[in-house]
Amino acid sequence: MKFSTILGATIGSAIDGSDGDDSTVDGAIIGAATAAAVRVAVPLAVTFATGWLVWRGIGKARDAVFGPKPVTE
């Protein structure tokens, strides 16, 4: 089990336990699942943003060299 999963479970359990209504197990499960989802989503978002910035930079460099594309309607 990864440290981020354990940390997510601990934080989820603490948040769920603060209201005092029920067991903290469901908060721990939700916290662990959230940590696992974030571990997948963050690298995907960073990869997408990097690709978008590179694509935009290539477009700006092309416009600087060849001039802007003519608008066709």
PDB file with SEQRES, HELIX, SHEET and CRYST1 records, atoms N, CA, C and O in Angstrom:
SEQRES   1 A   73  MET LYS PHE SER THR ILE LEU GLY ALA THR ILE GLY SER          
SEQRES   2 A   73  ALA ILE ASP GLY SER ASP GLY ASP ASP SER THR VAL ASP          
SEQRES   3 A   73  GLY ALA ILE ILE GLY ALA ALA THR ALA ALA ALA VAL ARG          
SEQRES   4 A   73  VAL ALA VAL PRO LEU ALA VAL THR PHE ALA THR GLY TRP          
SEQRES   5 A   73  LEU VAL TRP ARG GLY ILE GLY LYS ALA ARG ASP ALA VAL          
SEQRES   6 A   73  PHE GLY PRO LYS PRO VAL THR GLU                              
HELIX    1 AA1 PHE A    3  GLY A   17  1                                  15    
HELIX    2 AA2 VAL A   25  PHE A   66  1                                  42    
CRYST1    1.000    1.000    1.000  90.00  90.00  90.00 P 1           1          
ATOM      1  N   MET A   1       0.849  -1.166   0.000  1.00  0.00           N  
ATOM      2  CA  MET A   1       0.000   0.000   0.000  1.00  0.00           C  
ATOM      3  C   MET A   1       0.899   1.234   0.000  1.00  0.00           C  
ATOM      4  O   MET A   1       1.860   1.310   0.766  1.00  0.00           O  
ATOM      5  N   LYS A   2       0.587   2.183  -0.848  1.00  0.00           N  
ATOM      6  CA  LYS A   2       1.404   3.382  -0.964  1.00  0.00           C  
ATOM      7  C   LYS A   2       1.101   4.357   0.169  1.00  0.00           C  
ATOM      8  O   LYS A   2       0.026   4.345   0.768  1.00  0.00           O  
ATOM      9  N   PHE A   3       2.086   5.192   0.434  1.00  0.00           N  
ATOM     10  CA  PHE A   3       1.949   6.172   1.504  1.00  0.00           C  
ATOM     11  C   PHE A   3       0.800   7.137   1.239  1.00  0.00           C  
ATOM     12  O   PHE A   3       0.089   7.527   2.165  1.00  0.00           O  
ATOM     13  N   SER A   4       0.615   7.524  -0.027  1.00  0.00           N  
ATOM     14  CA  SER A   4      -0.466   8.467  -0.343  1.00  0.00           C  
ATOM     15  C   SER A   4      -1.836   7.850  -0.056  1.00  0.00           C  
ATOM     16  O   SER A   4      -2.760   8.551   0.359  1.00  0.00           O  
ATOM     17  N   THR A   5      -1.968   6.546  -0.275  1.00  0.00           N  
ATOM     18  CA  THR A   5      -3.230   5.872   0.031  1.00  0.00           C  
ATOM     19  C   THR A   5      -3.475   5.851   1.537  1.00  0.00           C  
ATOM     20  O   THR A   5      -4.589   6.090   2.003  1.00  0.00           O  
ATOM     21  N   ILE A   6      -2.427   5.565   2.278  1.00  0.00           N  
ATOM     22  CA  ILE A   6      -2.552   5.545   3.739  1.00  0.00           C  
ATOM     23  C   ILE A   6      -2.880   6.945   4.258  1.00  0.00           C  
ATOM     24  O   ILE A   6      -3.728   7.105   5.136  1.00  0.00           O  
ATOM     25  N   LEU A   7      -2.207   7.953   3.714  1.00  0.00           N  
ATOM     26  CA  LEU A   7      -2.468   9.323   4.126  1.00  0.00           C  
ATOM     27  C   LEU A   7      -3.897   9.741   3.772  1.00  0.00           C  
ATOM     28  O   LEU A   7      -4.571  10.383   4.577  1.00  0.00           O  
ATOM     29  N   GLY A   8      -4.361   9.380   2.571  1.00  0.00           N  
ATOM     30  CA  GLY A   8      -5.739   9.686   2.178  1.00  0.00           C  
ATOM     31  C   GLY A   8      -6.752   9.011   3.085  1.00  0.00           C  
ATOM     32  O   GLY A   8      -7.762   9.612   3.449  1.00  0.00           O  
ATOM     33  N   ALA A   9      -6.483   7.756   3.453  1.00  0.00           N  
ATOM     34  CA  ALA A   9      -7.384   7.042   4.356  1.00  0.00           C  
ATOM     35  C   ALA A   9      -7.400   7.688   5.741  1.00  0.00           C  
ATOM     36  O   ALA A   9      -8.454   7.789   6.368  1.00  0.00           O  
ATOM     37  N   THR A  10      -6.245   8.120   6.212  1.00  0.00           N  
ATOM     38  CA  THR A  10      -6.163   8.757   7.524  1.00  0.00           C  
ATOM     39  C   THR A  10      -6.914  10.086   7.543  1.00  0.00           C  
ATOM     40  O   THR A  10      -7.669  10.373   8.472  1.00  0.00           O  
ATOM     41  N   ILE A  11      -6.694  10.892   6.501  1.00  0.00           N  
ATOM     42  CA  ILE A  11      -7.382  12.189   6.436  1.00  0.00           C  
ATOM     43  C   ILE A  11      -8.882  11.986   6.268  1.00  0.00           C  
ATOM     44  O   ILE A  11      -9.672  12.670   6.919  1.00  0.00           O  
ATOM     45  N   GLY A  12      -9.285  11.063   5.409  1.00  0.00           N  
ATOM     46  CA  GLY A  12     -10.712  10.782   5.223  1.00  0.00           C  
ATOM     47  C   GLY A  12     -11.366  10.293   6.496  1.00  0.00           C  
ATOM     48  O   GLY A  12     -12.494  10.671   6.812  1.00  0.00           O  
ATOM     49  N   SER A  13     -10.654   9.454   7.226  1.00  0.00           N  
ATOM     50  CA  SER A  13     -11.176   8.944   8.489  1.00  0.00           C  
ATOM     51  C   SER A  13     -11.312  10.069   9.512  1.00  0.00           C  
ATOM     52  O   SER A  13     -12.297  10.121  10.248  1.00  0.00           O  
ATOM     53  N   ALA A  14     -10.333  10.965   9.562  1.00  0.00           N  
ATOM     54  CA  ALA A  14     -10.396  12.077  10.515  1.00  0.00           C  
ATOM     55  C   ALA A  14     -11.543  13.025  10.185  1.00  0.00           C  
ATOM     56  O   ALA A  14     -12.242  13.502  11.079  1.00  0.00           O  
ATOM     57  N   ILE A  15     -11.730  13.295   8.893  1.00  0.00           N  
ATOM     58  CA  ILE A  15     -12.822  14.192   8.495  1.00  0.00           C  
ATOM     59  C   ILE A  15     -14.169  13.560   8.801  1.00  0.00           C  
ATOM     60  O   ILE A  15     -15.070  14.222   9.316  1.00  0.00           O  
ATOM     61  N   ASP A  16     -14.304  12.273   8.483  1.00  0.00           N  
ATOM     62  CA  ASP A  16     -15.578  11.591   8.725  1.00  0.00           C  
ATOM     63  C   ASP A  16     -15.836  11.419  10.220  1.00  0.00           C  
ATOM     64  O   ASP A  16     -16.988  11.440  10.655  1.00  0.00           O  
ATOM     65  N   GLY A  17     -14.789  11.251  10.996  1.00  0.00           N  
ATOM     66  CA  GLY A  17     -14.960  11.056  12.432  1.00  0.00           C  
ATOM     67  C   GLY A  17     -15.290  12.328  13.179  1.00  0.00           C  
ATOM     68  O   GLY A  17     -15.743  12.279  14.322  1.00  0.00           O  
ATOM     69  N   SER A  18     -15.068  13.472  12.543  1.00  0.00           N  
ATOM     70  CA  SER A  18     -15.300  14.735  13.244  1.00  0.00           C  
ATOM     71  C   SER A  18     -16.769  15.012  13.514  1.00  0.00           C  
ATOM     72  O   SER A  18     -17.102  15.747  14.443  1.00  0.00           O  
ATOM     73  N   ASP A  19     -17.662  14.421  12.699  1.00  0.00           N  
ATOM     74  CA  ASP A  19     -19.091  14.666  12.955  1.00  0.00           C  
ATOM     75  C   ASP A  19     -19.658  13.740  14.023  1.00  0.00           C  
ATOM     76  O   ASP A  19     -20.688  14.056  14.619  1.00  0.00           O  
ATOM     77  N   GLY A  20     -19.010  12.600  14.282  1.00  0.00           N  
ATOM     78  CA  GLY A  20     -19.402  11.708  15.359  1.00  0.00           C  
ATOM     79  C   GLY A  20     -20.655  10.898  15.123  1.00  0.00           C  
ATOM     80  O   GLY A  20     -21.153  10.270  16.058  1.00  0.00           O  
ATOM     81  N   ASP A  21     -21.193  10.885  13.896  1.00  0.00           N  
ATOM     82  CA  ASP A  21     -22.432  10.158  13.638  1.00  0.00           C  
ATOM     83  C   ASP A  21     -22.232   8.648  13.545  1.00  0.00           C  
ATOM     84  O   ASP A  21     -23.023   7.884  14.099  1.00  0.00           O  
ATOM     85  N   ASP A  22     -21.185   8.213  12.851  1.00  0.00           N  
ATOM     86  CA  ASP A  22     -21.025   6.788  12.595  1.00  0.00           C  
ATOM     87  C   ASP A  22     -19.542   6.425  12.622  1.00  0.00           C  
ATOM     88  O   ASP A  22     -18.698   7.197  13.076  1.00  0.00           O  
ATOM     89  N   SER A  23     -19.259   5.243  12.129  1.00  0.00           N  
ATOM     90  CA  SER A  23     -17.894   4.753  12.077  1.00  0.00           C  
ATOM     91  C   SER A  23     -17.063   5.586  11.102  1.00  0.00           C  
ATOM     92  O   SER A  23     -17.595   6.208  10.183  1.00  0.00           O  
ATOM     93  N   THR A  24     -15.769   5.585  11.320  1.00  0.00           N  
ATOM     94  CA  THR A  24     -14.875   6.328  10.439  1.00  0.00           C  
ATOM     95  C   THR A  24     -14.371   5.491   9.273  1.00  0.00           C  
ATOM     96  O   THR A  24     -13.580   5.972   8.461  1.00  0.00           O  
ATOM     97  N   VAL A  25     -14.822   4.240   9.181  1.00  0.00           N  
ATOM     98  CA  VAL A  25     -14.339   3.335   8.131  1.00  0.00           C  
ATOM     99  C   VAL A  25     -14.757   3.829   6.750  1.00  0.00           C  
ATOM    100  O   VAL A  25     -13.960   3.782   5.813  1.00  0.00           O  
ATOM    101  N   ASP A  26     -15.982   4.297   6.610  1.00  0.00           N  
ATOM    102  CA  ASP A  26     -16.411   4.753   5.288  1.00  0.00           C  
ATOM    103  C   ASP A  26     -15.614   5.981   4.839  1.00  0.00           C  
ATOM    104  O   ASP A  26     -15.335   6.124   3.649  1.00  0.00           O  
ATOM    105  N   GLY A  27     -15.248   6.857   5.755  1.00  0.00           N  
ATOM    106  CA  GLY A  27     -14.395   7.992   5.408  1.00  0.00           C  
ATOM    107  C   GLY A  27     -13.008   7.554   4.989  1.00  0.00           C  
ATOM    108  O   GLY A  27     -12.408   8.143   4.090  1.00  0.00           O  
ATOM    109  N   ALA A  28     -12.496   6.514   5.644  1.00  0.00           N  
ATOM    110  CA  ALA A  28     -11.179   5.993   5.285  1.00  0.00           C  
ATOM    111  C   ALA A  28     -11.206   5.377   3.893  1.00  0.00           C  
ATOM    112  O   ALA A  28     -10.261   5.542   3.122  1.00  0.00           O  
ATOM    113  N   ILE A  29     -12.276   4.674   3.572  1.00  0.00           N  
ATOM    114  CA  ILE A  29     -12.394   4.060   2.242  1.00  0.00           C  
ATOM    115  C   ILE A  29     -12.490   5.141   1.169  1.00  0.00           C  
ATOM    116  O   ILE A  29     -11.830   5.052   0.134  1.00  0.00           O  
ATOM    117  N   ILE A  30     -13.299   6.147   1.413  1.00  0.00           N  
ATOM    118  CA  ILE A  30     -13.444   7.241   0.440  1.00  0.00           C  
ATOM    119  C   ILE A  30     -12.119   7.999   0.296  1.00  0.00           C  
ATOM    120  O   ILE A  30     -11.738   8.365  -0.815  1.00  0.00           O  
ATOM    121  N   GLY A  31     -11.424   8.236   1.399  1.00  0.00           N  
ATOM    122  CA  GLY A  31     -10.128   8.919   1.346  1.00  0.00           C  
ATOM    123  C   GLY A  31      -9.083   8.130   0.573  1.00  0.00           C  
ATOM    124  O   GLY A  31      -8.312   8.705  -0.196  1.00  0.00           O  
ATOM    125  N   ALA A  32      -9.051   6.808   0.774  1.00  0.00           N  
ATOM    126  CA  ALA A  32      -8.096   5.966   0.044  1.00  0.00           C  
ATOM    127  C   ALA A  32      -8.424   5.932  -1.444  1.00  0.00           C  
ATOM    128  O   ALA A  32      -7.521   5.974  -2.279  1.00  0.00           O  
ATOM    129  N   ALA A  33      -9.708   5.858  -1.779  1.00  0.00           N  
ATOM    130  CA  ALA A  33     -10.106   5.853  -3.191  1.00  0.00           C  
ATOM    131  C   ALA A  33      -9.783   7.187  -3.849  1.00  0.00           C  
ATOM    132  O   ALA A  33      -9.350   7.225  -5.000  1.00  0.00           O  
ATOM    133  N   THR A  34      -9.991   8.274  -3.125  1.00  0.00           N  
ATOM    134  CA  THR A  34      -9.666   9.598  -3.660  1.00  0.00           C  
ATOM    135  C   THR A  34      -8.168   9.733  -3.904  1.00  0.00           C  
ATOM    136  O   THR A  34      -7.756  10.282  -4.926  1.00  0.00           O  
ATOM    137  N   ALA A  35      -7.360   9.242  -2.988  1.00  0.00           N  
ATOM    138  CA  ALA A  35      -5.903   9.302  -3.160  1.00  0.00           C  
ATOM    139  C   ALA A  35      -5.478   8.500  -4.380  1.00  0.00           C  
ATOM    140  O   ALA A  35      -4.597   8.928  -5.125  1.00  0.00           O  
ATOM    141  N   ALA A  36      -6.095   7.336  -4.593  1.00  0.00           N  
ATOM    142  CA  ALA A  36      -5.753   6.520  -5.760  1.00  0.00           C  
ATOM    143  C   ALA A  36      -6.176   7.213  -7.053  1.00  0.00           C  
ATOM    144  O   ALA A  36      -5.453   7.159  -8.047  1.00  0.00           O  
ATOM    145  N   ALA A  37      -7.334   7.858  -7.048  1.00  0.00           N  
ATOM    146  CA  ALA A  37      -7.805   8.560  -8.249  1.00  0.00           C  
ATOM    147  C   ALA A  37      -6.924   9.767  -8.556  1.00  0.00           C  
ATOM    148  O   ALA A  37      -6.614  10.031  -9.717  1.00  0.00           O  
ATOM    149  N   VAL A  38      -6.525  10.489  -7.534  1.00  0.00           N  
ATOM    150  CA  VAL A  38      -5.661  11.658  -7.736  1.00  0.00           C  
ATOM    151  C   VAL A  38      -4.306  11.215  -8.271  1.00  0.00           C  
ATOM    152  O   VAL A  38      -3.710  11.906  -9.097  1.00  0.00           O  
ATOM    153  N   ARG A  39      -3.815  10.073  -7.809  1.00  0.00           N  
ATOM    154  CA  ARG A  39      -2.532   9.552  -8.267  1.00  0.00           C  
ATOM    155  C   ARG A  39      -2.553   9.262  -9.763  1.00  0.00           C  
ATOM    156  O   ARG A  39      -1.506   9.310 -10.410  1.00  0.00           O  
ATOM    157  N   VAL A  40      -3.702   8.966 -10.317  1.00  0.00           N  
ATOM    158  CA  VAL A  40      -3.838   8.721 -11.757  1.00  0.00           C  
ATOM    159  C   VAL A  40      -4.163  10.013 -12.495  1.00  0.00           C  
ATOM    160  O   VAL A  40      -3.628  10.251 -13.578  1.00  0.00           O  
ATOM    161  N   ALA A  41      -5.017  10.839 -11.939  1.00  0.00           N  
ATOM    162  CA  ALA A  41      -5.507  12.029 -12.635  1.00  0.00           C  
ATOM    163  C   ALA A  41      -4.456  13.131 -12.773  1.00  0.00           C  
ATOM    164  O   ALA A  41      -4.405  13.802 -13.803  1.00  0.00           O  
ATOM    165  N   VAL A  42      -3.637  13.324 -11.775  1.00  0.00           N  
ATOM    166  CA  VAL A  42      -2.666  14.417 -11.812  1.00  0.00           C  
ATOM    167  C   VAL A  42      -1.628  14.220 -12.920  1.00  0.00           C  
ATOM    168  O   VAL A  42      -1.377  15.167 -13.665  1.00  0.00           O  
ATOM    169  N   PRO A  43      -1.015  13.052 -13.070  1.00  0.00           N  
ATOM    170  CA  PRO A  43      -0.076  12.890 -14.186  1.00  0.00           C  
ATOM    171  C   PRO A  43      -0.742  13.040 -15.556  1.00  0.00           C  
ATOM    172  O   PRO A  43      -0.123  13.554 -16.488  1.00  0.00           O  
ATOM    173  N   LEU A  44      -1.978  12.603 -15.685  1.00  0.00           N  
ATOM    174  CA  LEU A  44      -2.685  12.784 -16.950  1.00  0.00           C  
ATOM    175  C   LEU A  44      -2.917  14.263 -17.242  1.00  0.00           C  
ATOM    176  O   LEU A  44      -2.735  14.708 -18.375  1.00  0.00           O  
ATOM    177  N   ALA A  45      -3.311  15.013 -16.247  1.00  0.00           N  
ATOM    178  CA  ALA A  45      -3.548  16.452 -16.436  1.00  0.00           C  
ATOM    179  C   ALA A  45      -2.254  17.182 -16.775  1.00  0.00           C  
ATOM    180  O   ALA A  45      -2.254  18.073 -17.625  1.00  0.00           O  
ATOM    181  N   VAL A  46      -1.160  16.820 -16.128  1.00  0.00           N  
ATOM    182  CA  VAL A  46       0.127  17.464 -16.405  1.00  0.00           C  
ATOM    183  C   VAL A  46       0.588  17.121 -17.821  1.00  0.00           C  
ATOM    184  O   VAL A  46       1.105  17.986 -18.529  1.00  0.00           O  
ATOM    185  N   THR A  47       0.407  15.879 -18.235  1.00  0.00           N  
ATOM    186  CA  THR A  47       0.781  15.470 -19.587  1.00  0.00           C  
ATOM    187  C   THR A  47      -0.046  16.219 -20.620  1.00  0.00           C  
ATOM    188  O   THR A  47       0.494  16.689 -21.622  1.00  0.00           O  
ATOM    189  N   PHE A  48      -1.348  16.335 -20.389  1.00  0.00           N  
ATOM    190  CA  PHE A  48      -2.215  17.065 -21.309  1.00  0.00           C  
ATOM    191  C   PHE A  48      -1.801  18.530 -21.403  1.00  0.00           C  
ATOM    192  O   PHE A  48      -1.718  19.081 -22.501  1.00  0.00           O  
ATOM    193  N   ALA A  49      -1.542  19.159 -20.270  1.00  0.00           N  
ATOM    194  CA  ALA A  49      -1.162  20.572 -20.261  1.00  0.00           C  
ATOM    195  C   ALA A  49       0.171  20.792 -20.963  1.00  0.00           C  
ATOM    196  O   ALA A  49       0.333  21.772 -21.690  1.00  0.00           O  
ATOM    197  N   THR A  50       1.119  19.899 -20.757  1.00  0.00           N  
ATOM    198  CA  THR A  50       2.414  20.017 -21.422  1.00  0.00           C  
ATOM    199  C   THR A  50       2.255  19.882 -22.932  1.00  0.00           C  
ATOM    200  O   THR A  50       2.834  20.659 -23.692  1.00  0.00           O  
ATOM    201  N   GLY A  51       1.478  18.904 -23.365  1.00  0.00           N  
ATOM    202  CA  GLY A  51       1.237  18.725 -24.794  1.00  0.00           C  
ATOM    203  C   GLY A  51       0.544  19.928 -25.405  1.00  0.00           C  
ATOM    204  O   GLY A  51       0.886  20.347 -26.511  1.00  0.00           O  
ATOM    205  N   TRP A  52      -0.420  20.483 -24.701  1.00  0.00           N  
ATOM    206  CA  TRP A  52      -1.132  21.661 -25.209  1.00  0.00           C  
ATOM    207  C   TRP A  52      -0.186  22.847 -25.350  1.00  0.00           C  
ATOM    208  O   TRP A  52      -0.231  23.563 -26.349  1.00  0.00           O  
ATOM    209  N   LEU A  53       0.680  23.059 -24.343  1.00  0.00           N  
ATOM    210  CA  LEU A  53       1.629  24.164 -24.405  1.00  0.00           C  
ATOM    211  C   LEU A  53       2.624  23.989 -25.548  1.00  0.00           C  
ATOM    212  O   LEU A  53       2.964  24.959 -26.226  1.00  0.00           O  
ATOM    213  N   VAL A  54       3.092  22.768 -25.766  1.00  0.00           N  
ATOM    214  CA  VAL A  54       4.016  22.511 -26.877  1.00  0.00           C  
ATOM    215  C   VAL A  54       3.314  22.771 -28.202  1.00  0.00           C  
ATOM    216  O   VAL A  54       3.872  23.418 -29.088  1.00  0.00           O  
ATOM    217  N   TRP A  55       2.098  22.271 -28.337  1.00  0.00           N  
ATOM    218  CA  TRP A  55       1.335  22.469 -29.581  1.00  0.00           C  
ATOM    219  C   TRP A  55       1.107  23.959 -29.841  1.00  0.00           C  
ATOM    220  O   TRP A  55       1.213  24.419 -30.978  1.00  0.00           O  
ATOM    221  N   ARG A  56       0.800  24.694 -28.801  1.00  0.00           N  
ATOM    222  CA  ARG A  56       0.592  26.145 -28.932  1.00  0.00           C  
ATOM    223  C   ARG A  56       1.899  26.848 -29.305  1.00  0.00           C  
ATOM    224  O   ARG A  56       1.897  27.759 -30.133  1.00  0.00           O  
ATOM    225  N   GLY A  57       2.998  26.438 -28.709  1.00  0.00           N  
ATOM    226  CA  GLY A  57       4.296  27.020 -29.027  1.00  0.00           C  
ATOM    227  C   GLY A  57       4.707  26.755 -30.459  1.00  0.00           C  
ATOM    228  O   GLY A  57       5.278  27.629 -31.112  1.00  0.00           O  
ATOM    229  N   ILE A  58       4.424  25.556 -30.960  1.00  0.00           N  
ATOM    230  CA  ILE A  58       4.725  25.230 -32.357  1.00  0.00           C  
ATOM    231  C   ILE A  58       3.896  26.121 -33.281  1.00  0.00           C  
ATOM    232  O   ILE A  58       4.404  26.609 -34.290  1.00  0.00           O  
ATOM    233  N   GLY A  59       2.639  26.331 -32.946  1.00  0.00           N  
ATOM    234  CA  GLY A  59       1.779  27.199 -33.758  1.00  0.00           C  
ATOM    235  C   GLY A  59       2.278  28.633 -33.782  1.00  0.00           C  
ATOM    236  O   GLY A  59       2.283  29.276 -34.831  1.00  0.00           O  
ATOM    237  N   LYS A  60       2.698  29.137 -32.621  1.00  0.00           N  
ATOM    238  CA  LYS A  60       3.210  30.513 -32.563  1.00  0.00           C  
ATOM    239  C   LYS A  60       4.524  30.633 -33.329  1.00  0.00           C  
ATOM    240  O   LYS A  60       4.755  31.644 -33.992  1.00  0.00           O  
ATOM    241  N   ALA A  61       5.386  29.622 -33.249  1.00  0.00           N  
ATOM    242  CA  ALA A  61       6.645  29.659 -33.989  1.00  0.00           C  
ATOM    243  C   ALA A  61       6.378  29.611 -35.492  1.00  0.00           C  
ATOM    244  O   ALA A  61       7.037  30.308 -36.263  1.00  0.00           O  
ATOM    245  N   ARG A  62       5.417  28.794 -35.906  1.00  0.00           N  
ATOM    246  CA  ARG A  62       5.064  28.719 -37.328  1.00  0.00           C  
ATOM    247  C   ARG A  62       4.530  30.067 -37.812  1.00  0.00           C  
ATOM    248  O   ARG A  62       4.877  30.518 -38.903  1.00  0.00           O  
ATOM    249  N   ASP A  63       3.691  30.703 -37.007  1.00  0.00           N  
ATOM    250  CA  ASP A  63       3.161  32.021 -37.378  1.00  0.00           C  
ATOM    251  C   ASP A  63       4.269  33.068 -37.447  1.00  0.00           C  
ATOM    252  O   ASP A  63       4.227  33.960 -38.293  1.00  0.00           O  
ATOM    253  N   ALA A  64       5.251  32.964 -36.568  1.00  0.00           N  
ATOM    254  CA  ALA A  64       6.356  33.923 -36.585  1.00  0.00           C  
ATOM    255  C   ALA A  64       7.220  33.757 -37.831  1.00  0.00           C  
ATOM    256  O   ALA A  64       7.736  34.738 -38.366  1.00  0.00           O  
ATOM    257  N   VAL A  65       7.380  32.516 -38.293  1.00  0.00           N  
ATOM    258  CA  VAL A  65       8.232  32.256 -39.456  1.00  0.00           C  
ATOM    259  C   VAL A  65       7.479  32.513 -40.757  1.00  0.00           C  
ATOM    260  O   VAL A  65       7.987  33.201 -41.643  1.00  0.00           O  
ATOM    261  N   PHE A  66       6.281  31.969 -40.877  1.00  0.00           N  
ATOM    262  CA  PHE A  66       5.532  32.017 -42.139  1.00  0.00           C  
ATOM    263  C   PHE A  66       4.443  33.089 -42.178  1.00  0.00           C  
ATOM    264  O   PHE A  66       3.842  33.302 -43.231  1.00  0.00           O  
ATOM    265  N   GLY A  67       4.180  33.749 -41.098  1.00  0.00           N  
ATOM    266  CA  GLY A  67       3.093  34.711 -41.035  1.00  0.00           C  
ATOM    267  C   GLY A  67       1.811  34.001 -40.622  1.00  0.00           C  
ATOM    268  O   GLY A  67       1.724  32.775 -40.706  1.00  0.00           O  
ATOM    269  N   PRO A  68       0.814  34.765 -40.177  1.00  0.00           N  
ATOM    270  CA  PRO A  68      -0.443  34.140 -39.726  1.00  0.00           C  
ATOM    271  C   PRO A  68      -1.171  33.472 -40.880  1.00  0.00           C  
ATOM    272  O   PRO A  68      -1.071  33.886 -42.035  1.00  0.00           O  
ATOM    273  N   LYS A  69      -1.914  32.415 -40.524  1.00  0.00           N  
ATOM    274  CA  LYS A  69      -2.716  31.723 -41.543  1.00  0.00           C  
ATOM    275  C   LYS A  69      -3.846  32.624 -42.006  1.00  0.00           C  
ATOM    276  O   LYS A  69      -4.476  33.295 -41.188  1.00  0.00           O  
ATOM    277  N   PRO A  70      -4.114  32.651 -43.307  1.00  0.00           N  
ATOM    278  CA  PRO A  70      -5.247  33.450 -43.784  1.00  0.00           C  
ATOM    279  C   PRO A  70      -6.570  32.823 -43.334  1.00  0.00           C  
ATOM    280  O   PRO A  70      -6.707  31.601 -43.287  1.00  0.00           O  
ATOM    281  N   VAL A  71      -7.518  33.664 -43.011  1.00  0.00           N  
ATOM    282  CA  VAL A  71      -8.837  33.204 -42.566  1.00  0.00           C  
ATOM    283  C   VAL A  71      -9.662  32.893 -43.804  1.00  0.00           C  
ATOM    284  O   VAL A  71      -9.825  33.741 -44.682  1.00  0.00           O  
ATOM    285  N   THR A  72     -10.180  31.674 -43.870  1.00  0.00           N  
ATOM    286  CA  THR A  72     -11.039  31.280 -44.991  1.00  0.00           C  
ATOM    287  C   THR A  72     -12.447  31.117 -44.484  1.00  0.00           C  
ATOM    288  O   THR A  72     -12.683  30.458 -43.472  1.00  0.00           O  
ATOM    289  N   GLU A  73     -13.382  31.718 -45.188  1.00  0.00           N  
ATOM    290  CA  GLU A  73     -14.786  31.628 -44.762  1.00  0.00           C  
ATOM    291  C   GLU A  73     -15.604  30.928 -45.794  1.00  0.00           C  
ATOM    292  O   GLU A  73     -16.810  30.757 -45.613  1.00  0.00           O  
TER     293      GLU A  73                                                      
END                                                                             
